[in-house]
Amino acid sequence: MMDSNANLQQKVIQRKIIHIDFDAFFASIEIRDNPRLSGKPVAVGGASDRRGVIATCNYEARRFGVHSAMSSAQAMRLCPDLKIIPPRFPVYREASLQAHAIFRQYTDFIEPLSLDEAYLDVTGTDLCRGSATLIAEAIRQQIFQKLHVTVSAGVAPNKFLAKIASDWNKPNGLFVITPDQVSNFIFDLPVKKIHGVGRVTAEKLYKKGIKTCGQLRQYSVLELSRWFGSFGERLWELSRGQDDREVQTRRRRKSLSVEHTYDSDLSGLHEVKAQVGPLLEELQKRYKRIENEYEVHKHVVKVKFADFTQTTLEESLPTTGETVKDHFTQLVVKAWEREGRPVRLLGLGVRLLDLREESVLEQLELFEKKAIGLGESLVPFR
């Protein structure tokens, strides 16, 4: 029995995970379909004269400092020759489907993260002599031959390292981290490379003199948990290259949201509050499509101010009988009051519980299911 458990543990440790990531996906598709754009700075996004935002850009544009989530107007200031193209999502989806058809030639264990990236678990395959590296290279070649765009790939024993590896030799690169290389590789890795470490967490770590995973390893789980809450234990694991997450072949939603960027800044709180209704109406329409599969358990708002600083706020559902609109309005007011400046973007969202998950179903049997108020009475969120 001990031998069996030891073999199982060894098998789990020696997973072979590939992370595939298209290089500047939307922009690459546009250049593929219009070769005259080749070698020129190209971005996909909204118009600069209508407060559009860059979705992605090619590497020629990035040399000027252009990046995703930047306003199109600012991108044009940095790169006056930038060609901004409106997105064509049906075309991008078709390319993504073609790539997934190639993935399925090598494994059925595929976890899509978005249209342009996915995890593949090839642990048990005999293809390409059982080599994850050879499989990753074969996939890269097939995608280039069929779709005429490039992807980068990372190969590693777990998802955390595979995703880091795919970014290591971008664009059009392949990087491999073998099990015996993990400790040395992760030791010098900057903490800002850890998934979940944003600007605020990075600053907290820097103030404590922690800039690399090697330095992070000097602290215990208790210390890190005291500083960073539940994320502290995750930091402890990732700083050692440990990640036991499996490739999820069926991804389920955890949230749903809508947001809008306004052509003119919302100058005051009255204007901000007036936008809650239209946004909530759109959110409710989207939720109606999935209401039989998910239960709402939190409300979330996002406010981006005119200077591009932003704040988010979320709260559990109200228990006082107030309507959904009233609750979202209160959250928006609280979020706006943190800065009290003109607003360029507002977003409303909900955190979801998956009703198909066994644990959630058991919870609903134990406790009375809470409804969410839309009017004077309490009714399901729709």
N, C-alpha and C positions, 0 to 999 in steps of 0.2 A: 504493500500500500504506500509506503514511504517512497519507494522508487517511482511509483505511478505519479504521486504528487510532485515529486522533484522534476519528473519529465514534463508534467503539465506546466509547472512554473517556468521551466527553461523555455518551453514553447512560447509562452506568453511574452517572456523577456525578449525573445528573438523574432518578434514580429518584423515583417518587411513591409514598410509603408512608403508609398510614393505620393508626393503632392505635386499635382500638375497645375501650372498657373500660366495663362496666356499672357503674352507681352503686349501691354497697352491695347487690350482686346478690341474695344470699339473703334479706336483710331486705326488699328491695323486692318480691320475689316474695310473701313472706308478707303484706306490707301490701296488695299487689294483691288477694290472695285473701281478705283479711279487712279491708275498708275501715275498720272500727271502730278499727283500730290507727293510722290516718293521723294524723300530727301528734304521736304519742306516741313516746317512746324505745323502740326495738325492737332486739333482738339475736337472732342465731341461734347456738346453742351448747349446751353441756352444762349440766345442772342445777347450781345453786350449792351445793347440799347434798351433791353427789357429786363435788366437785372438778372440775367441768366447766370448759371453756375456751371463750371467745368466738370463733366463726368469723368473724363479721362483724356490723356494727351500722349502723343508719341515722345520718343526720347529727344528728338530735335527740339521740341517745345520745352521739355524739362530743363534743357541747358540754359534757358532764359529764366528759370525759376518758376515756370508755370507748373501747377499740380492740380490734382482733383480736389473738388470742394472749394476751389478758389472762384471768386466772382469772375465772370467773363470780362467785365470791364477792366478789372485789375490785370487779368491775363493779357489783354490787348495793350495795356500800358507797358507791361514788361516785354512783350513781343509784338510790335506793331504789324508784323507780317503774318501773324498767326491766322490760320484758316480754321474757323469754328463751324462745325457741321452739326445740324440738328440730328438727334439720335434716330436710328432705324431699328427698333427693338425686335421686330419680326425677323429681320436678317440676322441679328446677333443670336437670337434663340435658335434659328436653324443651324448656324455654325456650331453652337454649343451641343445640339442634338447629334450632329455629325461626329463631334469629338467623343461624345459618350458612347456612340456606336463602336468607335475604335477601342475605347476603354474595355468594353464588354468582350472584346476578343481575347482579353487577358485575365479578366476577373469579373465576378458578379458582385464583389464587395466594393461598392463605389458610394462615396458620400459627397454629393454635390454641395459646395458652399455658396456658389453663385453661378452665373452664366459662364464665368471665365476661370473657375478653379474647382478642384475636387481632390479628395483623398482616395487612394486605391490601396486595398490590402491584398498583397500578392504572396502572403506567407506560405500557402500550401501548394502553389502552382509548380508544375514541372516544365512549363514553357520557358524558352530561352535558357535552358539548363538550370532552371530554378533561380536565376539571377535577377533580382529586382533592378539592378543597374542596367542590364541588357534590355529588360522589358521597358524601362523608362526611356531608353534611347530609341527603341523601336517605335514607341508611341509618339515620341517627338518627330521622328522621321515621317511616320504615316500622316500625322496632322499637317505637316508642312507640304507633303505631296498632294493631299486631298483638299485641304482648306487654303493652302498658300499663305499661311501665317505661321508665326513661330510661338512655341511655348517653352517655358523653363520648367525644370523638374528637380525635385529634391527627394533623395532616398535616405531613409533612416529607420531605426528600430521603433519609433513612435511618431505620433501625429505632430507633437510640438516641434521636434527636431526636423521632421520632413518639411514642414512649412517654412522654417528658418532656412533650410538648405535650398529650397526652390528659389529663394530671393538672393542667394549668395553669388551666383554667376549670371545674373540677369543683365541684358536680355539674351534669349536663345542659348541658355546654359543648362548644365547638369552638374549637380553637386551631391556627393555621397558621404554620409557619416556612418561608418560601420560601428557595430557594438563596442569594439575595443578602442574606438576613437572618441566615444562620447565624453568621457571624463575630461580629457584634455581639451576637447573642443569647447565644451560648456564653461570651463574654468575662466577663460578670457572673454567670454561673450558679454557684451554690455547689457546691463539690466533692462535698458530701454527696448531691447529686442524681445523681451518676454511678453507674450500675449497677455493683455490686460493691464500692463504697466503703461499708463498714459502720462500726460505731462505732470499732473498733480502727484501721482505716486512716485514718478521718477525724481521729482524735486525733493520729496520726503527722504528718499533713499540717498540722494546726493548730499543732503544736509547731514546725514549720518556717516558720510564718507564711503558710501557703497555705490560703486560704479560698475562693477563686474559681478558675474555670478560667483566667481571665486571668493570675492569679498563677502557676498551674501551668505555663503556657506558657513561663515564664522559664527552665525547667530542661530540660536535654537528655535524650534517651532513655537515655543511659548513666547519668546521675545518678539518674533515676527507677528504672531497672532495678537499680541498686545498692541503692536503698532498699527497693524493693517487689518485687524478683525479676521473674518473667515478667509480672506485672501492670503493671510500670512502663511497658512499651511500649504497653500498652492505655490507660493513663492519658494518655500523650503524645498518642495518636490522638484519644481522646474529648475532651480539652481543646481540641481544634481542630475538634470537630464531625465527625470522620471515623469512618465506620463502614461497611465494605464487606460486611457480612453480608447474604446474600440471604434472602428470605422462603422458609422451608423448608416445602414443602407436605406433606411426610411426616416428622413428628417421630418420633424413635426414643428409647428410654429410655437414660439414662446411669447410672441408679441405681435401687435398689429398697430399701424400708425398711418397718419396722413399729415402732410405739412404743406405750406404754401409760402413762396417768396413773393413779396409784394412789389409792384412796380414803383411805388412811392412809400417811404417809411411811414409806419403808423406812429403819429407824433405823440399821442397821449394815451392814457389808460382807457378813456372812453372809446377810442378807435380800436384799441386792442381787444377790449371786451366784446365789441360788436362783431368780431370775426369768429368768436367761439361757435356761434350757431351754424354758419355754413360749413366749418370744418367738422363739427360733430355730425352733421347730416351726411357728409361723405364717409366719415368713419363708420357710422351705423350701416350704411349701404354695404360697405366692404365686410363688416362683421356678419351681416345677415347671410352671406354666402357660406359661412363656416360655423354658424351658431349651433349646429347639431353635433359638432366635434369638439368645441372648446367652451370653457367657462371663463368669464372675465373675473379677475380677482384684484386688479389694481388699475388706477387711472394714472396716466403720465402726460406731462406737458413739456414742451420744448420752446424756448424763446431765444432767438438770435437777434442781437441788437445791431444797430447801424454800424458799429465799429467792428462787427464780426465776432465779438465775444458772445458766448452763449451760456445758458443755464438750463438744467432740466430739473423737474420735480415730480415725484410720484408718491401716491398715498393709497392705502387700502380703501375699499369701497366704503361709502358713508353708511353709518348705521342709524342716522337720525331721520331717515325718510326724505331727505332732500333729493331733488331731481338730478339726473346725470348732468344736465346742462349747468345747473347751479354749482355742482361740485367741480366740474372742469373750469368754470369761470373763477371760482375761488382759487384753484391751483394756478391759473394763469395770472391772477392778480398777485399772489404771493411770489411767483417767479419774476414777474415784471418789477416788483418793488425791490428786488435785490440790486438792480442797477438804476431803474427809473429813467431809462433813455429811450429814444425812438427805436422802433422795432422793424426789422426787415423780413423776418421769417417767424411764423408760428406753426407749432405742430401739436397734435393731440394723439394719444395712443392708449393702448390697454395692454396689460400683462395677462397672459392666458394660461389656463390649466387645461391640459389635454385630457378630454373625457375618455379617450381610448386607452389611457394608461391605467393599468390595474390599480395602482396605488391611489390614484385620484378617485376612481370609482368606489373603492372601499371607503375613502374619506367621505364621499357624498352619502353613503349609507349610514354613517355614524352621526353625521350632523345635518341639520336641515339646510337645504340648498338656498343660498341667499339670492334674491333677485335684485335688479338694479333699477332705480326709479327713473322714469322718463317724464312722468307728469305728476299729478298729485298722488296717484296710486303707484304701487310697486309692480313693475312688469319686467319680463326679460329684456336684456339689452338688444334693441333692434331699431 
